[in-house]
Amino acid sequence: MDSVPAAPEVVENALLGGRVRLRQPARGYRAGMDAALLAAAVAPRPGERLFEAGCGAGAVLMQIAARHEGAFLTGLERDSLAADLARQNAALNGFTDRMTVIDGEVAAGFRPLELPAFDWAVSNPPFFDDPGALRAPAPGKQGAWMAEDGLAAWTGLLLKAVREGGRIVIIHRADRLADLLALLGDKAGSFAIRPIQPFAEEPAKRVLVRAIKTGKAPLRLLPPLVLHDRSGAKHTPESEALLRGEAALDW
């Protein structure tokens, strides 16, 4: 008989200044700043539908749902334990009437999901697709850090998931920006790029990229978001406001 994975030890964290409760594994990958920034970078209008590839325990979805009460959200997750946690979190926060979590593989593409195209598609893809690029992460972080099917599988899914004129938003490593633009550029345009810098005097380590399917507007490089300063505070006032859900990232 096939063995059944043991349920992970779970902790509960508060997000958006306590507006969201998130149950996630006590060990392994834990949602943090990247999830908060991705959630702050989308603005679905009431009635619009949003799709997340690789939703994990639902940190991004829960924050988007809390920020935008009229949006309908769907997450795709291959880890069944994480997907179950995402469903638990939807119930915990009262979002089950407008949130669905589907078990599935990014590499399988969008068509097998048999879903209509969405208005938004978002993702925080695994940061590496070359096992030789870093030391092997802890087993609990392997799926979150390593894109076994390559970044192209993730961008391809997002492009298929949105309607013409729909928006794609990705947060990723800054050094993969050229790859993101190349992979998305055949079917999307109107790029807007926001660098995410740890300190004002340091290079960006992350980028938020927004693209519009079939968009034709010129690329825009936006002012950076600086996460920390030298004042001794944990975050800059701007990034703290984003984490607490008191502000959003404009495009």
Secondary structure, 3 states (H helix, E strand, C coil): CCCCCCCCCEEEEEEHHHCEEEEEECCCCCCCHHHHHHHHCCCCCCCCEEEEECCCCCHHHHHHHHHCCCCEEEEEECCHHHHHHHHHHHHHCCCHHHEEEEECCHHHCCHHHCCCCEEEEEECCCCECCHHHCCCCCHHHHHHHECCCCHHHHHHHHHHHEEEEEEEEEEEEHHHHHHHHHHHCCCEEEEEEEEEECCCCCCCCEEEEEEEECCCCCCEECCCEECCCCCCCCCCHHHHHHHCCCCCCCC
